[in-house]
Amino acid sequence: MVPNLLNQDSGYNLPMAAIDLTRLRKQIEGLKEVYSQPAEFRQRLHDTLQFYHRYAHRQHKDAVPVSFMRTYDLPEQILPQIAYGLSLKARQDARETLAVVDELWQDEHYEARDLATYLLGQIPLTASAEVYERIRQWSSAPMDRAVVSSVFSKGSQLLQSEDPKGWTEFVGSLLASPLERLQNHGLYALSLLVEQSHTDQFPQFFRWIRPFLQSDQALIQPNLSKVIAALARRSPAETAYILKEVMSDTDGSGIEQRVRSYLPFFDEKVSEGLQASIRIHQNRTKLGL
């Protein structure tokens, strides 16, 4: 039976619109039949998605696309239903699932890559080394922003729930990489990790981000900002203290600009304290101290 995914903890939480569930169930069964044949599975997936593609549907001219990859215009619940319908199959045979994941990852469509991340996130911990390997490999190359979100939410779903220590260490290893792209994706992963971690872990997170706060690397700034926003929500006083400390240890106006961009993350009192520290740093810079 194809279930209603509303309130299901599957990474997709969407209400059902009027679609033929019997037909969709048969199509999902057809995907299961060729699960051991990755190329055929990929083709059949496209056949299914094309069946539900809304050819006559026109997006609002101001609508921001979910992804800048090639996409289908689908009723919102179609891909989640397919993913959920394949979840048990994905857990049963890690080798088969990894082959399907690798095949889908080569696809130019967002939906195929999104499904690849979901299936990867269902693989049992007995094959966790292969799951970590895929996430690191994917993170070392450019990724569409929506795919990044899928990788670090859906793709790591089982790792985060059943191996939280291992997942935290993995995020730390991305941040410690000499490759800027891995660092950048590590910061995105950390922004999600902050939201679900105990505050006892925050001193470690502060140590991890300190060198990035002192860096002028343009690529990392948006995801670094996400980390600061998450830390400010969970621990505003400690986050502000670290920002002040880093400012006092860092020369140049770049750190001032970065900290100024973080002010909206804090309440008025904390923000005023940070602004005072910025002014002190500016005066010190002018004096050449």
C-alpha positions in Angstrom: 0.0 0.0 0.0 1.2 3.5 -0.8 0.8 5.5 2.4 0.0 9.1 3.0 3.3 10.7 4.1 1.8 13.5 6.1 3.6 13.5 9.5 5.8 10.5 8.4 9.4 11.0 9.5 10.8 10.2 6.1 12.5 13.5 5.1 9.3 14.3 3.2 6.3 15.6 5.0 3.6 16.5 2.4 -0.2 16.2 2.2 -1.7 14.1 -0.6 -3.4 15.6 -3.5 -5.8 13.7 -5.8 -3.7 11.1 -7.6 -4.5 7.5 -8.6 -2.8 5.6 -5.7 -3.4 2.3 -7.3 -1.5 3.3 -10.4 1.3 4.8 -8.4 1.6 1.7 -6.3 1.9 -0.4 -9.4 4.6 2.0 -10.8 6.6 1.7 -7.5 6.3 -2.1 -7.7 7.7 -1.9 -11.2 10.7 0.1 -9.9 11.3 -2.6 -7.3 11.3 -5.3 -9.9 14.3 -3.7 -11.7 16.1 -2.6 -8.5 18.9 -5.0 -9.2 19.4 -3.4 -12.7 20.5 0.2 -12.0 20.3 1.4 -15.6 16.8 -0.1 -16.2 15.7 1.3 -12.8 16.9 4.8 -13.8 15.0 4.6 -17.1 11.8 3.3 -15.4 12.1 6.1 -12.9 12.2 8.7 -15.7 9.2 7.0 -17.3 7.3 7.3 -14.1 8.3 10.9 -13.5 7.4 11.8 -17.1 4.0 10.3 -16.6 3.3 12.7 -13.7 5.0 15.7 -15.3 2.6 18.6 -15.6 3.3 19.8 -19.2 0.5 22.4 -19.2 1.3 23.8 -15.7 2.9 27.2 -15.7 5.1 28.4 -12.8 4.6 31.8 -11.4 7.1 34.2 -13.1 8.6 35.2 -9.8 8.8 31.7 -8.4 12.3 30.7 -7.2 13.2 27.3 -8.6 13.9 24.6 -6.1 16.9 23.5 -8.1 18.9 24.9 -11.1 19.3 21.4 -12.5 16.9 19.9 -15.0 13.6 19.2 -13.1 10.2 17.8 -13.7 7.1 19.7 -12.8 5.5 17.2 -10.5 2.7 17.2 -8.0 4.6 17.7 -4.7 3.9 14.3 -3.2 5.0 12.1 -6.2 8.7 11.8 -5.4 8.2 11.4 -1.7 5.8 8.6 -2.3 8.3 6.9 -4.6 11.1 7.3 -2.1 9.0 6.0 0.8 7.9 3.1 -1.3 11.5 2.1 -2.0 12.8 2.6 1.6 12.4 -1.0 2.7 14.0 -2.3 -0.4 16.9 0.1 0.1 17.5 -1.2 3.6 17.5 -4.9 2.6 20.5 -5.0 0.3 23.2 -2.3 0.7 25.2 -3.5 -2.3 22.2 -3.2 -4.7 21.2 0.1 -3.2 24.7 1.6 -3.6 24.6 0.5 -7.3 21.3 2.3 -7.8 22.6 5.3 -5.9 25.7 5.5 -8.1 23.6 5.2 -11.2 21.1 7.9 -10.2 23.9 10.3 -9.2 25.1 10.4 -12.8 21.7 11.8 -13.8 21.2 15.4 -14.8 17.8 15.7 -13.2 17.4 17.0 -9.7 14.7 14.3 -8.9 17.1 11.5 -9.7 19.9 12.9 -7.4 17.4 13.7 -4.7 16.2 10.1 -4.7 19.8 8.9 -4.7 20.4 10.8 -1.5 17.3 9.5 0.1 18.2 5.9 -0.8 21.7 6.4 0.5 20.3 7.6 3.8 18.4 4.3 4.2 21.4 2.0 4.0 22.2 0.2 7.3 25.2 1.0 9.4 26.8 -2.2 8.4 27.8 -0.4 5.2 28.4 3.0 6.8 31.9 3.3 5.4 30.5 3.2 1.9 27.9 5.8 2.8 30.5 8.2 4.3 32.6 7.6 1.2 29.8 8.7 -1.1 29.0 11.8 0.8 32.7 12.8 0.9 33.1 12.1 -2.8 30.0 14.1 -3.7 31.1 17.0 -1.4 34.4 17.3 -3.2 32.7 18.5 -6.4 30.3 21.4 -7.1 26.7 20.6 -6.2 23.4 22.3 -6.9 22.2 24.0 -3.7 19.1 21.9 -3.4 21.2 18.7 -3.8 23.5 19.9 -1.0 20.5 20.2 1.2 19.4 16.6 0.2 22.9 15.1 0.8 23.2 16.5 4.3 19.7 15.9 5.4 18.3 12.8 3.6 21.6 11.3 2.7 22.9 11.2 6.2 19.5 10.3 7.9 20.5 6.9 9.3 24.0 8.1 10.2 22.7 11.0 12.2 20.2 9.0 14.1 22.2 5.8 14.7 25.8 7.0 14.6 25.7 10.6 15.9 29.3 10.4 17.2 30.6 9.1 13.9 28.6 11.7 12.0 29.9 14.6 14.1 33.5 13.3 13.6 32.8 13.1 9.8 31.6 16.7 9.7 34.8 17.7 11.6 36.9 15.9 9.0 35.3 17.9 6.2 36.1 21.1 8.1 39.7 20.0 8.6 40.2 19.2 4.9 42.6 21.4 2.9 40.1 21.5 0.1 37.9 24.6 0.3 34.9 22.9 -1.2 34.9 20.2 1.4 35.3 22.9 4.1 32.3 24.7 2.6 30.1 21.7 2.6 31.3 20.8 6.1 30.1 24.2 7.3 26.7 23.6 5.8 26.6 20.2 7.5 27.6 21.9 10.8 24.8 24.4 10.5 22.4 21.5 10.6 24.3 19.6 13.3 24.2 22.6 15.6 20.4 22.5 15.6 20.2 18.9 16.9 23.3 18.7 19.2 23.6 19.1 22.9 25.1 22.4 24.0 28.0 20.4 25.6 29.3 20.0 22.1 29.3 23.7 21.3 32.8 24.4 22.6 34.1 22.0 20.0 32.0 23.7 17.3 33.4 27.1 18.3 36.9 25.7 18.0 36.1 24.4 14.5 34.7 27.7 13.2 37.3 30.0 14.7 39.8 29.7 11.7 36.9 30.3 9.3 35.8 33.4 11.1 39.4 34.7 10.6 39.4 33.8 6.9 38.5 36.0 4.0 37.6 33.0 1.8 34.6 34.2 -0.2 33.2 30.7 -1.0 32.6 29.7 2.6 30.9 32.9 3.9 27.2 32.0 3.2 27.5 28.6 5.0 29.6 30.1 7.8 26.8 32.6 8.2 24.3 29.7 8.5 26.5 28.2 11.3 26.6 31.5 13.2 22.8 31.9 12.8 22.3 28.4 14.2 24.7 29.0 17.1 23.1 32.4 17.9 19.7 30.7 18.2 20.9 28.0 20.5 23.6 29.9 22.5 23.6 33.6 21.8 25.7 34.8 24.7 28.5 32.3 24.1 28.4 32.9 20.3 28.7 36.7 20.8 31.6 36.1 23.2 33.5 34.0 20.6 32.9 36.7 17.9 34.3 39.4 20.2 37.3 37.2 21.1 38.0 36.4 17.4 37.7 40.1 16.5 40.3 41.0 19.1 42.7 38.5 17.7 42.2 39.3 14.0 43.6 42.2 12.1 41.9 44.1 9.2 38.4 45.3 8.4 37.2 41.9 7.0 36.4 40.6 10.4 34.4 43.7 11.2 32.3 43.3 8.1 31.6 39.6 8.9 30.6 40.3 12.5 28.4 43.2 11.3 26.6 40.9 8.9 25.8 38.6 11.9 24.1 41.3 14.0 20.5 40.4 12.9 21.0 37.0 14.5 21.0 38.5 18.0 18.7 40.4 20.2 19.1 44.2 20.6 21.2 44.0 23.8 23.7 41.4 22.4 23.8 43.2 19.1 24.7 46.5 20.8 27.6 44.8 22.6 28.9 43.4 19.3 28.6 46.8 17.7 30.7 48.3 20.5 33.4 45.7 19.9 33.4 46.5 16.2 33.9 50.2 17.0 36.8 49.4 19.3 38.4 47.2 16.6 37.9 50.0 14.0 39.7 52.5 16.2 42.5 50.0 16.9 42.9 49.5 13.1 43.1 53.2 12.5 45.8 53.6 15.1 47.7 50.7 13.5 47.6 48.7 16.8 
